[in-house]
Amino acid sequence: MKIIKTINEMRDFRRNNAGSVGFIPTMGYLHEGHVSLVKLARQENNYVVISIFVNPKQFGPHEDFAAYPRDTEKDITLLKNAGVNAVFLPEVEEMYPAGFETYVSLETLSKKLEGKSRPGHFTGVATIVSKLCNIIQPDRAYFGQKDAQQVVVMKKMVSDLQLPIKIVVGETKREKDGLAMSSRNVYLSEKERKEASVLFQSLQLANEMIQKRERNSEIIKKAMSSLINETSGTIDYISFANPKNLDEVQIIENEVLISLAVYFGKTRLIDNIVVHSV
Ligand code: PAJ
């Protein structure tokens, strides 16, 4: 496995390896969710490239950029066993040199859901992923359903910019109690960690209500909120949206993306499921 720290070296790697490349962008502190994307990429490509870069442009001024967990040594050991061909570890100074001023920004999709609570976040994500794709030139790029809006934004960006890249989506990996794996779970205290399974429980409750023919999203939101309010969690939002354009839906028909963000102390957790209501 090659460890690559500069853009020039990364471009050389791509030039010297003619087969198909599967690319997994990450911010490190890797867990089984990330590894599951590596496994998918291995099945479909000659080479697998992963990037680890905590991207300052996707964090708001009061968010956790400085505190974001980092353990590159451990990540590298994990990736050696997972069959990755190259790890790209660029420096902030090389990705964003002084005077950097070009951004990729989606007019409406980036302002919905997560974008309302995190202004500028998806501009940061779209900018870094398009830069990384320009450097790595992958055939396929892999994203987790855990970040449902990120997937929608990436598909739209690739389509609008006519990038010759296929976006592949991997399912959300969960802990035994249902909590979606996340690098941010390490912030949780023991009590919060126990309570955090309520995100998935509330999503399952919503699914059950829909299967029992409840179609009013407000009624389901109330039931989810009651469950979450039994814990120390504070709800940021609960959303029922069209999975394709992320428009909010009142009356559930066909497919619905149910997503939520909940604070435990300062830690903000997100989760989602897509439910088919037939
Ligand atoms: P990061 O949070 O490190 O996640 C990297 C990829 O792993 C994303 O596509 C994310 O959806 C996926 N992932 C995270 N947790 C997962 C889980 N429990 N199951 C399945 N997949 C999971 O997302 C980012 O980084 C950044 O925004 C990035 C795309 C790298 C741009 O900076």
py3Dmol code that shows the C-alpha trace and the ligand (Angstrom):
import py3Dmol

protein = """\
ATOM      1  CA  MET A   1       0.000   0.000   0.000  1.00  0.00           C
ATOM      2  CA  LYS A   2       1.398   3.365  -1.072  1.00  0.00           C
ATOM      3  CA  ILE A   3       1.180   6.343   1.259  1.00  0.00           C
ATOM      4  CA  ILE A   4       0.944   9.492  -0.817  1.00  0.00           C
ATOM      5  CA  LYS A   5       1.278  12.978   0.641  1.00  0.00           C
ATOM      6  CA  THR A   6       1.529  15.326  -2.323  1.00  0.00           C
ATOM      7  CA  ILE A   7      -0.686  16.103  -5.305  1.00  0.00           C
ATOM      8  CA  ASN A   8       2.156  15.432  -7.761  1.00  0.00           C
ATOM      9  CA  GLU A   9       2.790  11.970  -6.342  1.00  0.00           C
ATOM     10  CA  MET A  10      -0.938  11.240  -6.478  1.00  0.00           C
ATOM     11  CA  ARG A  11      -1.127  12.273 -10.136  1.00  0.00           C
ATOM     12  CA  ASP A  12       1.925  10.054 -10.852  1.00  0.00           C
ATOM     13  CA  PHE A  13       0.218   7.086  -9.196  1.00  0.00           C
ATOM     14  CA  ARG A  14      -2.822   7.567 -11.448  1.00  0.00           C
ATOM     15  CA  ARG A  15      -0.678   7.930 -14.598  1.00  0.00           C
ATOM     16  CA  ASN A  16       1.247   4.745 -13.778  1.00  0.00           C
ATOM     17  CA  ASN A  17      -1.835   2.626 -13.043  1.00  0.00           C
ATOM     18  CA  ALA A  18      -3.984   2.296 -16.129  1.00  0.00           C
ATOM     19  CA  GLY A  19      -6.853   0.170 -14.735  1.00  0.00           C
ATOM     20  CA  SER A  20     -10.075   1.345 -13.130  1.00  0.00           C
ATOM     21  CA  VAL A  21      -9.858   3.249  -9.849  1.00  0.00           C
ATOM     22  CA  GLY A  22     -12.395   3.233  -7.030  1.00  0.00           C
ATOM     23  CA  PHE A  23     -12.060   6.225  -4.696  1.00  0.00           C
ATOM     24  CA  ILE A  24     -13.296   6.620  -1.120  1.00  0.00           C
ATOM     25  CA  PRO A  25     -12.995  10.153   0.282  1.00  0.00           C
ATOM     26  CA  THR A  26     -12.861  10.242   4.111  1.00  0.00           C
ATOM     27  CA  MET A  27     -11.869  12.442   7.016  1.00  0.00           C
ATOM     28  CA  GLY A  28     -10.145   9.554   8.813  1.00  0.00           C
ATOM     29  CA  TYR A  29     -10.638   8.051  12.263  1.00  0.00           C
ATOM     30  CA  LEU A  30     -11.845   5.101  10.273  1.00  0.00           C
ATOM     31  CA  HIS A  31     -14.402   2.524  11.347  1.00  0.00           C
ATOM     32  CA  GLU A  32     -16.311  -0.375   9.787  1.00  0.00           C
ATOM     33  CA  GLY A  33     -18.538   2.025   7.847  1.00  0.00           C
ATOM     34  CA  HIS A  34     -15.510   3.305   5.930  1.00  0.00           C
ATOM     35  CA  VAL A  35     -14.110  -0.239   5.552  1.00  0.00           C
ATOM     36  CA  SER A  36     -17.401  -1.439   4.061  1.00  0.00           C
ATOM     37  CA  LEU A  37     -16.951   1.174   1.294  1.00  0.00           C
ATOM     38  CA  VAL A  38     -13.403  -0.121   0.690  1.00  0.00           C
ATOM     39  CA  LYS A  39     -14.807  -3.637   0.312  1.00  0.00           C
ATOM     40  CA  LEU A  40     -17.361  -2.446  -2.240  1.00  0.00           C
ATOM     41  CA  ALA A  41     -14.648  -0.617  -4.179  1.00  0.00           C
ATOM     42  CA  ARG A  42     -12.390  -3.678  -4.215  1.00  0.00           C
ATOM     43  CA  GLN A  43     -15.081  -5.745  -5.898  1.00  0.00           C
ATOM     44  CA  GLU A  44     -15.505  -3.329  -8.787  1.00  0.00           C
ATOM     45  CA  ASN A  45     -12.104  -1.769  -9.556  1.00  0.00           C
ATOM     46  CA  ASN A  46      -8.495  -2.655 -10.329  1.00  0.00           C
ATOM     47  CA  TYR A  47      -7.220  -0.146  -7.767  1.00  0.00           C
ATOM     48  CA  VAL A  48      -8.653   1.316  -4.586  1.00  0.00           C
ATOM     49  CA  VAL A  49      -7.595   4.797  -3.456  1.00  0.00           C
ATOM     50  CA  ILE A  50      -8.751   6.329  -0.182  1.00  0.00           C
ATOM     51  CA  SER A  51      -8.143   9.871   0.970  1.00  0.00           C
ATOM     52  CA  ILE A  52      -7.894  11.030   4.573  1.00  0.00           C
ATOM     53  CA  PHE A  53      -8.292  14.782   4.852  1.00  0.00           C
ATOM     54  CA  VAL A  54     -10.120  16.675   7.587  1.00  0.00           C
ATOM     55  CA  ASN A  55     -11.494  19.350   5.320  1.00  0.00           C
ATOM     56  CA  PRO A  56     -11.564  22.736   7.101  1.00  0.00           C
ATOM     57  CA  LYS A  57     -13.938  24.250   4.498  1.00  0.00           C
ATOM     58  CA  GLN A  58     -16.849  22.010   5.489  1.00  0.00           C
ATOM     59  CA  PHE A  59     -16.796  22.977   9.170  1.00  0.00           C
ATOM     60  CA  GLY A  60     -18.627  26.062  10.423  1.00  0.00           C
ATOM     61  CA  PRO A  61     -16.805  28.580  12.646  1.00  0.00           C
ATOM     62  CA  HIS A  62     -18.374  27.080  15.797  1.00  0.00           C
ATOM     63  CA  GLU A  63     -17.995  23.458  14.744  1.00  0.00           C
ATOM     64  CA  ASP A  64     -15.455  20.815  15.737  1.00  0.00           C
ATOM     65  CA  PHE A  65     -12.681  21.149  13.094  1.00  0.00           C
ATOM     66  CA  ALA A  66      -9.834  21.456  15.640  1.00  0.00           C
ATOM     67  CA  ALA A  67     -11.280  18.762  17.906  1.00  0.00           C
ATOM     68  CA  TYR A  68     -12.225  16.337  15.086  1.00  0.00           C
ATOM     69  CA  PRO A  69     -10.652  12.976  16.078  1.00  0.00           C
ATOM     70  CA  ARG A  70      -7.469  12.024  14.212  1.00  0.00           C
ATOM     71  CA  ASP A  71      -5.338   8.838  14.360  1.00  0.00           C
ATOM     72  CA  THR A  72      -3.531   8.410  11.051  1.00  0.00           C
ATOM     73  CA  GLU A  73      -1.239   5.592  12.260  1.00  0.00           C
ATOM     74  CA  LYS A  74      -4.205   3.457  13.312  1.00  0.00           C
ATOM     75  CA  ASP A  75      -6.064   4.300  10.071  1.00  0.00           C
ATOM     76  CA  ILE A  76      -3.088   3.170   7.968  1.00  0.00           C
ATOM     77  CA  THR A  77      -2.835  -0.161   9.799  1.00  0.00           C
ATOM     78  CA  LEU A  78      -6.553  -0.747   9.242  1.00  0.00           C
ATOM     79  CA  LEU A  79      -6.286   0.074   5.524  1.00  0.00           C
ATOM     80  CA  LYS A  80      -3.279  -2.230   4.970  1.00  0.00           C
ATOM     81  CA  ASN A  81      -5.483  -5.117   6.097  1.00  0.00           C
ATOM     82  CA  ALA A  82      -8.420  -3.933   3.999  1.00  0.00           C
ATOM     83  CA  GLY A  83      -6.563  -4.173   0.670  1.00  0.00           C
ATOM     84  CA  VAL A  84      -6.232  -0.512  -0.291  1.00  0.00           C
ATOM     85  CA  ASN A  85      -3.647   0.341  -2.987  1.00  0.00           C
ATOM     86  CA  ALA A  86      -3.019   3.970  -2.103  1.00  0.00           C
ATOM     87  CA  VAL A  87      -3.828   6.336   0.762  1.00  0.00           C
ATOM     88  CA  PHE A  88      -3.801  10.021  -0.141  1.00  0.00           C
ATOM     89  CA  LEU A  89      -2.997  12.267   2.834  1.00  0.00           C
ATOM     90  CA  PRO A  90      -2.729  15.801   1.480  1.00  0.00           C
ATOM     91  CA  GLU A  91      -1.819  18.821   3.597  1.00  0.00           C
ATOM     92  CA  VAL A  92      -4.272  21.687   4.144  1.00  0.00           C
ATOM     93  CA  GLU A  93      -1.648  24.120   2.771  1.00  0.00           C
ATOM     94  CA  GLU A  94      -1.437  22.239  -0.522  1.00  0.00           C
ATOM     95  CA  MET A  95      -5.194  21.779  -0.964  1.00  0.00           C
ATOM     96  CA  TYR A  96      -6.017  25.354   0.035  1.00  0.00           C
ATOM     97  CA  PRO A  97      -3.011  27.588  -0.617  1.00  0.00           C
ATOM     98  CA  ALA A  98      -3.213  31.229   0.464  1.00  0.00           C
ATOM     99  CA  GLY A  99      -5.563  33.137  -1.831  1.00  0.00           C
ATOM    100  CA  PHE A 100      -7.763  30.115  -2.655  1.00  0.00           C
ATOM    101  CA  GLU A 101     -11.127  31.417  -3.907  1.00  0.00           C
ATOM    102  CA  THR A 102     -12.870  28.935  -6.200  1.00  0.00           C
ATOM    103  CA  TYR A 103     -15.796  26.939  -4.778  1.00  0.00           C
ATOM    104  CA  VAL A 104     -18.303  24.388  -6.050  1.00  0.00           C
ATOM    105  CA  SER A 105     -21.704  25.210  -4.678  1.00  0.00           C
ATOM    106  CA  LEU A 106     -25.182  23.767  -5.295  1.00  0.00           C
ATOM    107  CA  GLU A 107     -27.849  26.450  -5.407  1.00  0.00           C
ATOM    108  CA  THR A 108     -30.771  24.753  -3.671  1.00  0.00           C
ATOM    109  CA  LEU A 109     -29.868  21.200  -2.578  1.00  0.00           C
ATOM    110  CA  SER A 110     -27.127  22.448  -0.277  1.00  0.00           C
ATOM    111  CA  LYS A 111     -29.555  24.696   1.620  1.00  0.00           C
ATOM    112  CA  LYS A 112     -32.036  22.002   2.655  1.00  0.00           C
ATOM    113  CA  LEU A 113     -31.955  19.677   5.699  1.00  0.00           C
ATOM    114  CA  GLU A 114     -28.378  19.600   7.028  1.00  0.00           C
ATOM    115  CA  GLY A 115     -27.596  22.719   5.033  1.00  0.00           C
ATOM    116  CA  LYS A 116     -30.071  24.760   7.107  1.00  0.00           C
ATOM    117  CA  SER A 117     -28.266  23.878  10.334  1.00  0.00           C
ATOM    118  CA  ARG A 118     -24.807  23.909   8.732  1.00  0.00           C
ATOM    119  CA  PRO A 119     -24.599  26.802   6.234  1.00  0.00           C
ATOM    120  CA  GLY A 120     -21.636  26.409   3.875  1.00  0.00           C
ATOM    121  CA  HIS A 121     -21.124  22.750   4.772  1.00  0.00           C
ATOM    122  CA  PHE A 122     -22.037  21.292   1.382  1.00  0.00           C
ATOM    123  CA  THR A 123     -20.071  23.927  -0.505  1.00  0.00           C
ATOM    124  CA  GLY A 124     -17.071  22.696   1.485  1.00  0.00           C
ATOM    125  CA  VAL A 125     -17.899  19.066   0.697  1.00  0.00           C
ATOM    126  CA  ALA A 126     -18.572  19.658  -3.018  1.00  0.00           C
ATOM    127  CA  THR A 127     -15.399  21.731  -3.367  1.00  0.00           C
ATOM    128  CA  ILE A 128     -13.091  19.196  -1.733  1.00  0.00           C
ATOM    129  CA  VAL A 129     -14.605  16.163  -3.461  1.00  0.00           C
ATOM    130  CA  SER A 130     -14.364  17.800  -6.884  1.00  0.00           C
ATOM    131  CA  LYS A 131     -10.734  18.766  -6.171  1.00  0.00           C
ATOM    132  CA  LEU A 132      -9.893  15.239  -5.002  1.00  0.00           C
ATOM    133  CA  CYS A 133     -11.604  13.734  -8.049  1.00  0.00           C
ATOM    134  CA  ASN A 134      -9.654  16.061 -10.345  1.00  0.00           C
ATOM    135  CA  ILE A 135      -6.416  14.852  -8.777  1.00  0.00           C
ATOM    136  CA  ILE A 136      -7.239  11.138  -8.442  1.00  0.00           C
ATOM    137  CA  GLN A 137      -9.343  10.731 -11.626  1.00  0.00           C
ATOM    138  CA  PRO A 138     -11.401   7.796 -10.318  1.00  0.00           C
ATOM    139  CA  ASP A 139     -13.919   5.781 -12.329  1.00  0.00           C
ATOM    140  CA  ARG A 140     -16.149   5.320  -9.286  1.00  0.00           C
ATOM    141  CA  ALA A 141     -16.487   7.235  -6.011  1.00  0.00           C
ATOM    142  CA  TYR A 142     -18.000   5.611  -2.913  1.00  0.00           C
ATOM    143  CA  PHE A 143     -20.237   7.284  -0.325  1.00  0.00           C
ATOM    144  CA  GLY A 144     -22.224   5.998   2.658  1.00  0.00           C
ATOM    145  CA  GLN A 145     -26.013   6.252   2.933  1.00  0.00           C
ATOM    146  CA  LYS A 146     -25.332   7.397   6.536  1.00  0.00           C
ATOM    147  CA  ASP A 147     -24.898  10.889   5.024  1.00  0.00           C
ATOM    148  CA  ALA A 148     -27.992  10.776   2.824  1.00  0.00           C
ATOM    149  CA  GLN A 149     -27.914  14.408   1.709  1.00  0.00           C
ATOM    150  CA  GLN A 150     -24.217  14.170   0.877  1.00  0.00           C
ATOM    151  CA  VAL A 151     -25.096  11.344  -1.542  1.00  0.00           C
ATOM    152  CA  VAL A 152     -27.802  13.448  -3.223  1.00  0.00           C
ATOM    153  CA  VAL A 153     -25.444  16.433  -3.467  1.00  0.00           C
ATOM    154  CA  MET A 154     -22.622  14.309  -4.920  1.00  0.00           C
ATOM    155  CA  LYS A 155     -24.867  12.739  -7.571  1.00  0.00           C
ATOM    156  CA  LYS A 156     -26.131  16.153  -8.616  1.00  0.00           C
ATOM    157  CA  MET A 157     -22.645  17.656  -8.689  1.00  0.00           C
ATOM    158  CA  VAL A 158     -21.281  14.824 -10.861  1.00  0.00           C
ATOM    159  CA  SER A 159     -24.233  15.192 -13.199  1.00  0.00           C
ATOM    160  CA  ASP A 160     -24.145  19.016 -13.416  1.00  0.00           C
ATOM    161  CA  LEU A 161     -20.362  19.138 -13.914  1.00  0.00           C
ATOM    162  CA  GLN A 162     -20.467  16.162 -16.296  1.00  0.00           C
ATOM    163  CA  LEU A 163     -17.727  14.373 -14.387  1.00  0.00           C
ATOM    164  CA  PRO A 164     -17.021  10.888 -15.814  1.00  0.00           C
ATOM    165  CA  ILE A 165     -17.490   9.283 -12.391  1.00  0.00           C
ATOM    166  CA  LYS A 166     -20.081   6.842 -11.099  1.00  0.00           C
ATOM    167  CA  ILE A 167     -21.310   7.474  -7.555  1.00  0.00           C
ATOM    168  CA  VAL A 168     -21.741   4.212  -5.639  1.00  0.00           C
ATOM    169  CA  VAL A 169     -23.658   4.167  -2.351  1.00  0.00           C
ATOM    170  CA  GLY A 170     -22.929   1.790   0.546  1.00  0.00           C
ATOM    171  CA  GLU A 171     -25.446   0.960   3.264  1.00  0.00           C
ATOM    172  CA  THR A 172     -25.173   2.434   6.779  1.00  0.00           C
ATOM    173  CA  LYS A 173     -23.114   0.302   9.167  1.00  0.00           C
ATOM    174  CA  ARG A 174     -24.429   0.216  12.713  1.00  0.00           C
ATOM    175  CA  GLU A 175     -23.338  -0.806  16.194  1.00  0.00           C
ATOM    176  CA  LYS A 176     -25.224  -3.715  17.826  1.00  0.00           C
ATOM    177  CA  ASP A 177     -27.761  -1.363  19.426  1.00  0.00           C
ATOM    178  CA  GLY A 178     -28.474   0.342  16.090  1.00  0.00           C
ATOM    179  CA  LEU A 179     -26.350   3.484  16.533  1.00  0.00           C
ATOM    180  CA  ALA A 180     -24.897   4.424  13.136  1.00  0.00           C
ATOM    181  CA  MET A 181     -21.104   4.193  13.205  1.00  0.00           C
ATOM    182  CA  SER A 182     -19.485   7.613  13.146  1.00  0.00           C
ATOM    183  CA  SER A 183     -16.074   9.074  13.936  1.00  0.00           C
ATOM    184  CA  ARG A 184     -17.936  11.514  16.190  1.00  0.00           C
ATOM    185  CA  ASN A 185     -19.324   8.753  18.465  1.00  0.00           C
ATOM    186  CA  VAL A 186     -16.083   8.948  20.504  1.00  0.00           C
ATOM    187  CA  TYR A 187     -17.220  12.324  21.834  1.00  0.00           C
ATOM    188  CA  LEU A 188     -20.138  10.687  23.686  1.00  0.00           C
ATOM    189  CA  SER A 189     -20.024  10.039  27.449  1.00  0.00           C
ATOM    190  CA  GLU A 190     -20.993   6.567  28.607  1.00  0.00           C
ATOM    191  CA  LYS A 191     -24.533   7.745  29.420  1.00  0.00           C
ATOM    192  CA  GLU A 192     -24.910   9.588  26.111  1.00  0.00           C
ATOM    193  CA  ARG A 193     -23.569   6.603  24.192  1.00  0.00           C
ATOM    194  CA  LYS A 194     -26.312   4.414  25.704  1.00  0.00           C
ATOM    195  CA  GLU A 195     -28.985   6.997  24.983  1.00  0.00           C
ATOM    196  CA  ALA A 196     -27.787   7.608  21.422  1.00  0.00           C
ATOM    197  CA  SER A 197     -29.413   4.407  20.151  1.00  0.00           C
ATOM    198  CA  VAL A 198     -32.656   6.420  20.343  1.00  0.00           C
ATOM    199  CA  LEU A 199     -31.953   7.917  16.908  1.00  0.00           C
ATOM    200  CA  PHE A 200     -32.292   4.536  15.210  1.00  0.00           C
ATOM    201  CA  GLN A 201     -35.124   3.483  17.544  1.00  0.00           C
ATOM    202  CA  SER A 202     -37.120   6.560  16.555  1.00  0.00           C
ATOM    203  CA  LEU A 203     -36.493   5.802  12.861  1.00  0.00           C
ATOM    204  CA  GLN A 204     -37.723   2.250  13.394  1.00  0.00           C
ATOM    205  CA  LEU A 205     -40.802   3.586  15.163  1.00  0.00           C
ATOM    206  CA  ALA A 206     -41.493   5.798  12.134  1.00  0.00           C
ATOM    207  CA  ASN A 207     -41.108   2.803   9.838  1.00  0.00           C
ATOM    208  CA  GLU A 208     -43.551   0.749  11.927  1.00  0.00           C
ATOM    209  CA  MET A 209     -46.121   3.556  11.910  1.00  0.00           C
ATOM    210  CA  ILE A 210     -45.847   3.874   8.116  1.00  0.00           C
ATOM    211  CA  GLN A 211     -46.247   0.104   7.703  1.00  0.00           C
ATOM    212  CA  LYS A 212     -49.415   0.413   9.835  1.00  0.00           C
ATOM    213  CA  ARG A 213     -50.677   2.924   7.240  1.00  0.00           C
ATOM    214  CA  GLU A 214     -50.017   6.171   9.103  1.00  0.00           C
ATOM    215  CA  ARG A 215     -49.402   8.690   6.327  1.00  0.00           C
ATOM    216  CA  ASN A 216     -49.225  12.004   8.198  1.00  0.00           C
ATOM    217  CA  SER A 217     -45.596  12.950   8.789  1.00  0.00           C
ATOM    218  CA  GLU A 218     -46.499  15.421  11.590  1.00  0.00           C
ATOM    219  CA  ILE A 219     -48.119  12.657  13.653  1.00  0.00           C
ATOM    220  CA  ILE A 220     -45.079  10.421  13.207  1.00  0.00           C
ATOM    221  CA  LYS A 221     -42.701  13.285  14.049  1.00  0.00           C
ATOM    222  CA  LYS A 222     -44.559  13.809  17.347  1.00  0.00           C
ATOM    223  CA  ALA A 223     -44.153  10.143  18.271  1.00  0.00           C
ATOM    224  CA  MET A 224     -40.442  10.219  17.374  1.00  0.00           C
ATOM    225  CA  SER A 225     -39.943  13.418  19.382  1.00  0.00           C
ATOM    226  CA  SER A 226     -41.614  11.911  22.485  1.00  0.00           C
ATOM    227  CA  LEU A 227     -39.241   8.943  22.325  1.00  0.00           C
ATOM    228  CA  ILE A 228     -36.161  11.129  21.892  1.00  0.00           C
ATOM    229  CA  ASN A 229     -37.288  13.530  24.618  1.00  0.00           C
ATOM    230  CA  GLU A 230     -37.125  10.665  27.131  1.00  0.00           C
ATOM    231  CA  THR A 231     -33.317  10.948  26.801  1.00  0.00           C
ATOM    232  CA  SER A 232     -30.945  13.890  27.327  1.00  0.00           C
ATOM    233  CA  GLY A 233     -30.856  14.384  23.534  1.00  0.00           C
ATOM    234  CA  THR A 234     -32.001  17.685  21.992  1.00  0.00           C
ATOM    235  CA  ILE A 235     -33.607  17.468  18.560  1.00  0.00           C
ATOM    236  CA  ASP A 236     -32.151  19.744  15.865  1.00  0.00           C
ATOM    237  CA  TYR A 237     -34.563  18.520  13.172  1.00  0.00           C
ATOM    238  CA  ILE A 238     -36.673  15.576  12.091  1.00  0.00           C
ATOM    239  CA  SER A 239     -37.417  15.566   8.373  1.00  0.00           C
ATOM    240  CA  PHE A 240     -39.640  13.610   6.003  1.00  0.00           C
ATOM    241  CA  ALA A 241     -38.440  14.353   2.500  1.00  0.00           C
ATOM    242  CA  ASN A 242     -38.527  13.212  -1.081  1.00  0.00           C
ATOM    243  CA  PRO A 243     -35.290  11.152  -1.382  1.00  0.00           C
ATOM    244  CA  LYS A 244     -34.496  12.574  -4.839  1.00  0.00           C
ATOM    245  CA  ASN A 245     -34.938  16.357  -4.406  1.00  0.00           C
ATOM    246  CA  LEU A 246     -35.074  16.565  -0.581  1.00  0.00           C
ATOM    247  CA  ASP A 247     -38.336  18.547  -0.611  1.00  0.00           C
ATOM    248  CA  GLU A 248     -40.269  18.129   2.633  1.00  0.00           C
ATOM    249  CA  VAL A 249     -43.392  15.951   2.433  1.00  0.00           C
ATOM    250  CA  GLN A 250     -46.478  16.192   4.657  1.00  0.00           C
ATOM    251  CA  ILE A 251     -48.387  13.190   3.365  1.00  0.00           C
ATOM    252  CA  ILE A 252     -46.232  10.132   2.802  1.00  0.00           C
ATOM    253  CA  GLU A 253     -46.518   8.461  -0.582  1.00  0.00           C
ATOM    254  CA  ASN A 254     -44.145   5.935  -2.160  1.00  0.00           C
ATOM    255  CA  GLU A 255     -40.579   6.493  -0.943  1.00  0.00           C
ATOM    256  CA  VAL A 256     -39.681   8.830   1.901  1.00  0.00           C
ATOM    257  CA  LEU A 257     -36.292   9.774   3.367  1.00  0.00           C
ATOM    258  CA  ILE A 258     -36.665  10.124   7.128  1.00  0.00           C
ATOM    259  CA  SER A 259     -33.679  11.885   8.611  1.00  0.00           C
ATOM    260  CA  LEU A 260     -32.827  13.533  11.881  1.00  0.00           C
ATOM    261  CA  ALA A 261     -30.117  15.344  13.787  1.00  0.00           C
ATOM    262  CA  VAL A 262     -29.916  15.184  17.578  1.00  0.00           C
ATOM    263  CA  TYR A 263     -27.480  16.823  19.983  1.00  0.00           C
ATOM    264  CA  PHE A 264     -26.085  14.919  22.955  1.00  0.00           C
ATOM    265  CA  GLY A 265     -24.240  17.652  24.801  1.00  0.00           C
ATOM    266  CA  LYS A 266     -22.140  19.298  22.099  1.00  0.00           C
ATOM    267  CA  THR A 267     -22.086  16.173  19.920  1.00  0.00           C
ATOM    268  CA  ARG A 268     -24.370  16.348  16.918  1.00  0.00           C
ATOM    269  CA  LEU A 269     -25.466  12.954  15.585  1.00  0.00           C
ATOM    270  CA  ILE A 270     -27.352  12.277  12.350  1.00  0.00           C
ATOM    271  CA  ASP A 271     -29.109   9.222  10.983  1.00  0.00           C
ATOM    272  CA  ASN A 272     -31.693   8.316   8.347  1.00  0.00           C
ATOM    273  CA  ILE A 273     -33.667   5.547   6.680  1.00  0.00           C
ATOM    274  CA  VAL A 274     -35.545   5.355   3.407  1.00  0.00           C
ATOM    275  CA  VAL A 275     -39.022   3.848   3.808  1.00  0.00           C
ATOM    276  CA  HIS A 276     -41.249   2.469   1.045  1.00  0.00           C
ATOM    277  CA  SER A 277     -44.901   2.897   1.899  1.00  0.00           C
ATOM    278  CA  VAL A 278     -46.859   0.348  -0.055  1.00  0.00           C
TER     279      VAL A 278
END
"""
ligand_1 = """\
32
PAJ
P -16.439 10.887 6.702
O -17.410 11.328 7.732
O -15.079 10.420 7.148
O -17.117 9.740 5.874
C -16.486 9.195 4.750
C -17.486 8.283 4.044
O -17.852 7.208 4.904
C -18.776 9.037 3.688
O -19.201 8.673 2.385
C -19.724 8.565 4.759
O -21.096 8.614 4.359
C -19.263 7.139 4.965
N -19.708 6.634 6.277
C -19.563 7.243 7.476
N -20.159 6.515 8.436
C -20.716 5.449 7.824
C -21.464 4.316 8.272
N -21.807 4.156 9.543
N -21.856 3.395 7.354
C -21.538 3.548 6.040
N -20.814 4.580 5.550
C -20.413 5.514 6.431
O -18.259 12.224 4.763
C -17.147 12.697 4.899
O -16.174 12.100 5.653
C -16.716 13.998 4.222
O -17.817 14.849 4.089
C -16.029 13.788 2.838
C -16.971 13.129 1.833
C -14.755 12.938 3.010
C -15.593 15.161 2.263
O -14.690 15.789 3.098
"""
view = py3Dmol.view(width=600, height=400)
view.addModel(protein, "pdb")
view.setStyle({"model": 0}, {"cartoon": {"style": "trace"}})
view.addModel(ligand_1, "xyz")
view.setStyle({"model": 1}, {"stick": {}})
view.zoomTo()
view.show()
